[in-house]
Amino acid sequence: SPTVSMAELEHLAQNISKSHMETCQYLREELQQMTWQAFLQEEVESYQSKPREVMWQLCAIKITEAIQYVVEFAKRIDGFMELSLRGDVTQRGAPRFGWGSLVCSGALYQDDLSSSLEVVFVRMCRAFDPQNNTVYFDGKYAGPDVFKSLGCDDLISSVFDFGKNLCSMHLSEDEIALFSAFVLMSADRSWLQEKLKVEKLQQKIQLALQHVLQKNHREDGILTKLICKVSTLRALCNRHTEKLSAFRSLYPDIVRAHFPPLYKELFGSDFEQAMPIE
Amino acid sequence: KVTLLQLLLDHKNNER
């Protein structure tokens, strides 16, 4: 867009990079220092021998923790809150239905963060050791075999493939930040009245990402490569949702009683929603 | 146990 000045792009890139660093859960140096701490064979076996539902619950908790940081990242991006969330929630929801029923109708605002898991997968490349094919999980570096008892080997191996692939692009922190923001803005907001505003912000973020890539002297074509990853990310997340519904059909009570509310709000539109706030 | 709405409306939640 010709209406965006270089100063504006620079400002947006700085805002997004700063937001990323403030909310990144772990510092890269911390993660890199720990790569030698892989799970021992007996620890791997202990994860493998956990009942399926216990491992699912553990992973749901870990994903939810990571997502809480992504939500905070989103909130700090200039323009994100103004788009719809706070304004829309209060204008559309609260007066009409009352606060309690607003919380029940999670669909009102969860669309905006439907791609938060995609951002978790993007951020995962910081915590990924491509040499050993391991990822930081529950205090140490874990290979795909740690997740065996989940019963979704295909999803796990796709997630590890994605991690390895993204690592091979050697993205810097500012590139990860801008790409995360771009992924977040690709969320499907089917209900949103101000769709054009979202598209405009996404275009700006894409330009800021391009600006950062040029500034970092990255090779041509890397932007296209990154944009292509968005569909891979979406496919991973869809697969996660499928696995979750299969799991839920076997263990409905475990999900209802023991899975974090935030996780249920984001990944099961047909789940019972969180309890209303008094 | 947090919900999405609480996270969104809270001033500050998760930062390093």
Interface residues (C-beta under 8 A of the other chain):
Chain A: M21 E22 T23 C24 Q25 L27 Q68 Y69 V71 E72 K75 M81 L85 R86 V89 L102 V103 G106 Y109 Q110 L113 P260 P261 L262 E265 L266 A274 I277
Chain B: K1 V2 T3 L4 L5 Q6 L7 L8 L9 K12 N13 N14 E15 R16
